Amino acid sequence: MTRRELLAMAGSAAVLRAAPAPAPPVAIARASYDDDLVATLGTMFDQLGGASRIVRNKTVTVKLNLTGSPALRFQGKALGLTHYSHPKTVMAMAHVLDRAGARRIRFVESAWGTAGPLEEYLLDSGWNVRGLIAVSPKIEFENTNALGKAKRYSRLKVPGGGHIFPAFDLNHSYEDTDVFVSMAKLKNHETCGITLAMKNCFGITPASIYGDDSGIDGPNESPTKGRGEVCHFGKRQPSKTAPAENDPASNRHPGYRMPRIVADLAATRPLDISFIDGIETVIGGEGPWIQGLALAKPGVLILGTNGVTTDTVGAAVMGYDPRAPRGVKPFETCDNTLLLAEALGVGSADLSRIDVRGVPIAQVRYAFR
Amino acid sequence: MLLAAIALAAMPDWVPARWFSKDPATLKLVESTAINCLLLETSQWSKAFSDAAAERGIVTLRLEGDAAVDASGKPVITFTNRSAMQFDAPIAASAQGVWPGVRVEAPKAHAAASGAPWIDTNTGFLRYARVSSKGAIWIANRAPADQPIPLARYLAAIGDAAMTGARWVLDFDRDFARRLTARDPAALKDWAQILQSVRFYEDHKEWRGYTARSTLALVEGPASGALLSGGILDMIATKHTPVRPVPTGHLEAPSLLRATMTVNADPISLDDRRKEILKAYTRAGGTLFTGPPGWKFPSLRPDQIALDAADLETLDEIWKELNALTGRKNLGARLFNVSSMLSNLLESPDGKQVILQLVNYSDFPIENITAHVLGHFRKATLLQPGATPKPLELYKVDDDATGVDVPAVGPLATIVLEP
C-alpha cells in the first residue's frame, strides 16, 4: 500500500467506522538514559514484530517533541530531562531505523517561533547535531513550522469532515512519507490533561498558517509565535488559503477544541510508530510556562504502532483511567482525546483489548498529578 | 606630590570594591588579591584603616556625594549619571546600572508555549562607553541590599562588566557582608570564587584593548539610546549577533571598514560630513539600515537608563525589520544554546587572537554550547575562572566559518581562538 493509498483510506471515515478500532500491541520497558537505548528500543520493536517490517525501504518521518522555546528551562535542567524529546532516545531511534533499513529518516518539528533550519533549533536545544547526523547518511531534518523545502503546502482532509477544521494545510513532510513516527514525552497537559504521542502531533500544524502571527490572507513564512489564538481559543481563523473552521460559532473553550483538533489530526495523519519517553519528565504540565510543575523519574519507555493504543497504555502508566470522562482526572476541564480518536476509528482506548508486552503496566505505574 | 602622581598613573589598574567595614582586620579578605581599591562611605572611613590598607598596597577612597575622594579630600573619580559620564577622565564611572540577571516572570496559568526570557544587562551601555573612552570604565550599580544574593548573581555582575572591558565596583548585600565579616565558612567559600572571577579578567588585562569583531556596525549616540540598558545594541546582543558600536561623534570612513552592514540608529545627530561618509559606504556596497521613513528614537530623559513600555513599541517598529535583516546571518559568530547567556566577540589589535566572552546569567551550568565563528581557526582554548585551560576541537562549518562545541560552562568563560 502506498502512502497516498493509506491517506486515501484514512479519508474514508465510513471505512474506519465500520470496523472496531484497531488494538495492536504496545511494548513497555524500564530504562534510564545511561542504558544502551539502542538495544532497549530494538527489543521493544522486536516485541511488536520488528522495526524492519514497518520501515524497510521506506521514508520515515519522525516528529519530535520540542515544545516551547529552547530558552525556557525548568530548574535549569537539560530540556530532554523535562519536557523535550531526549537526544539519547532520538539517537537510539535513528540507529534502530537505520539498521532496520529505512530509506530516509527525516526528523521534523514545528520549531517554536521560527521557520529557521531545524538543525539550528536542535543546537539551541543543546543537541549534538553532528553526532546525530553521523548515525546515518539517510538522516535529514525539516522545520515544519512553515512551507520548508517544498513549493506548496499539503492539504490533508480530516476523515468524516472534522470536528473543528475540515482539513489541514501542512508542511509536505507529513504527506511525503511512508511511515510517520511520533516521539513524545510522558507528560500532563494543561489543556488536554495528558500529552503523549497523539498530542505531540498537534505540533504538525504550521504556525505560518495556524499561528498567532500567521497571515490573514496567506501564510506568514516567518512565524514567531505559538498557535493559541487560532487553535486553542478560536479567536481567529487560520490564513485564508487554508480551510476555515466548519462552525465558527462552535464552542471556543480550549478544553473542547484542542482534544478534537488532536483527535482529528490523529485520524488525518495516522501514526505508524508511537514512542513515549517516560524516563525523566515533568508532572503537572507540558512545559516550564505552566505553574506547579514538578520533576519526575518514572524510568519507562512505551512503544506502539498505533497512536491511540500507545497513548492509552501511557495514560494507564500515569495512573489514569484512559476512558475517564470529562470532569474526571486527568480530564477535569477537557474532553478525553483518547475517546474522541477511538470514535474516529483510529485505535482502541480500551485497555482490556490491548496486548501489553514487556514490562506489565502495574510494575511501572507512576502516579502523576 | 610624587605619590599622588604615581597613584594617578596606577588608576587604570585599580580594581574596585565598595567596602562594608571599617575594621582593618577585614583587609585580610582582600590582601594579595586582585582587588586593590576600596571605596568606603565617609562614616566608615578612618586614617587607621586607610594606612593599614596602604601598607598592603591597597588604595582607599572615601565616598562623598557622587565623588570618590582621596585622603586629602581631592575628588579622584566622579560617579555620574550615564548621560554625564566623563569619557576623557582616567576612570569614567557611573553609578547608574541595572542589576544583571535573567528577568523572572511568573509562569502563565494556561497552556501556551512561550519564548526566551530577557536578560537585564549593562553591557550595551558599557560597550558604547568602552569605545567612547580611552581610560578605564567603572560601573558602580548597587547589589540589592536587603535580600541575600546568590553567588551566581555576583559572578554575573562581575562578568557583565568585565566582558566589555569595564569593571564592576564590587558591592555586597548586607547578609553576605555580615557573614564575610564573621568569617562564615560558606561566605568565605563564595568570596573565594568572587576573587577568582575578578582575578580571571585581571589576568587578561590585554582583553580590554581588544575591539569588537563583527561585520555589523551600529552607529549610535546618547540620543539613540547608546546609554540605555535594553537599547538597540542590547537587543542585537541578546540574539548573540556580534555588533560593533560606533559612536556618532566618532564616525569616520575607517570606522566602517569590514562592516558589510551598518545600522544608523542616530540619523538626526549626523552632520553633513558624516552623512556623506554613510553615503560613500553604501556606494561602496555596504548595506545601510536606517529604519522606516520618519522613524526616530524615543526622546529620553537625562537620568533615563531603560525604556518604558511606550518607548519599546517605538523600538519594535525597527526591531522586526532589523531582526529579519540580521537574523541567521553570521556577522562574526553564531551561537547556539546560549539563551541565558550574553556574549562578546573581540579581536586583538593585530588580529591574531579572537576571543568569545561568555557570561551565564542563570543559576545553572550550561551544557553543549555551539559557536560558529566567522574565519578560519586552528586552535581553540576554553578558559574559565579556577579551571585548567581546556583545548577544544574545531571543525569547518562552511567556507567561511569554524565550528566549536563547548561541553559545559559555568558562570564565566572565554573561548580563545587562534588561526
HADDOCK unambig.tbl for C-alpha pairs under 7 A between the chains (distance, minus, plus):
assign (segid A and resid 67 and name CA) (segid B and resid 113 and name CA) 6.66 0.50 0.50
assign (segid A and resid 68 and name CA) (segid B and resid 113 and name CA) 4.36 0.50 0.50
assign (segid A and resid 68 and name CA) (segid B and resid 114 and name CA) 5.51 0.50 0.50
assign (segid A and resid 68 and name CA) (segid B and resid 115 and name CA) 6.73 0.50 0.50
assign (segid A and resid 69 and name CA) (segid B and resid 114 and name CA) 6.10 0.50 0.50
assign (segid A and resid 69 and name CA) (segid B and resid 115 and name CA) 4.93 0.50 0.50
assign (segid A and resid 69 and name CA) (segid B and resid 116 and name CA) 6.15 0.50 0.50
assign (segid A and resid 71 and name CA) (segid B and resid 115 and name CA) 6.96 0.50 0.50
assign (segid A and resid 71 and name CA) (segid B and resid 116 and name CA) 4.90 0.50 0.50
assign (segid A and resid 71 and name CA) (segid B and resid 339 and name CA) 5.04 0.50 0.50
assign (segid A and resid 72 and name CA) (segid B and resid 116 and name CA) 6.10 0.50 0.50
assign (segid A and resid 76 and name CA) (segid B and resid 364 and name CA) 5.51 0.50 0.50
assign (segid A and resid 123 and name CA) (segid B and resid 336 and name CA) 5.51 0.50 0.50
assign (segid A and resid 123 and name CA) (segid B and resid 337 and name CA) 6.18 0.50 0.50
assign (segid A and resid 123 and name CA) (segid B and resid 370 and name CA) 6.87 0.50 0.50
assign (segid A and resid 124 and name CA) (segid B and resid 336 and name CA) 4.43 0.50 0.50
assign (segid A and resid 124 and name CA) (segid B and resid 337 and name CA) 3.79 0.50 0.50
assign (segid A and resid 125 and name CA) (segid B and resid 337 and name CA) 5.66 0.50 0.50
assign (segid A and resid 126 and name CA) (segid B and resid 337 and name CA) 5.40 0.50 0.50
assign (segid A and resid 126 and name CA) (segid B and resid 367 and name CA) 6.66 0.50 0.50
assign (segid A and resid 126 and name CA) (segid B and resid 368 and name CA) 4.98 0.50 0.50
assign (segid A and resid 126 and name CA) (segid B and resid 369 and name CA) 6.42 0.50 0.50
assign (segid A and resid 127 and name CA) (segid B and resid 368 and name CA) 6.85 0.50 0.50
assign (segid A and resid 190 and name CA) (segid B and resid 110 and name CA) 6.43 0.50 0.50
assign (segid A and resid 190 and name CA) (segid B and resid 111 and name CA) 5.24 0.50 0.50
assign (segid A and resid 191 and name CA) (segid B and resid 111 and name CA) 6.10 0.50 0.50
assign (segid A and resid 226 and name CA) (segid B and resid 113 and name CA) 6.53 0.50 0.50
assign (segid A and resid 228 and name CA) (segid B and resid 112 and name CA) 6.44 0.50 0.50
assign (segid A and resid 289 and name CA) (segid B and resid 107 and name CA) 4.69 0.50 0.50
assign (segid A and resid 289 and name CA) (segid B and resid 108 and name CA) 5.70 0.50 0.50
assign (segid A and resid 289 and name CA) (segid B and resid 113 and name CA) 6.69 0.50 0.50
assign (segid A and resid 290 and name CA) (segid B and resid 107 and name CA) 5.69 0.50 0.50
assign (segid A and resid 290 and name CA) (segid B and resid 108 and name CA) 5.90 0.50 0.50
assign (segid A and resid 290 and name CA) (segid B and resid 109 and name CA) 6.07 0.50 0.50
assign (segid A and resid 290 and name CA) (segid B and resid 110 and name CA) 6.75 0.50 0.50
assign (segid A and resid 290 and name CA) (segid B and resid 111 and name CA) 6.63 0.50 0.50
assign (segid A and resid 291 and name CA) (segid B and resid 107 and name CA) 5.62 0.50 0.50
assign (segid A and resid 291 and name CA) (segid B and resid 108 and name CA) 6.72 0.50 0.50
assign (segid A and resid 291 and name CA) (segid B and resid 109 and name CA) 6.22 0.50 0.50
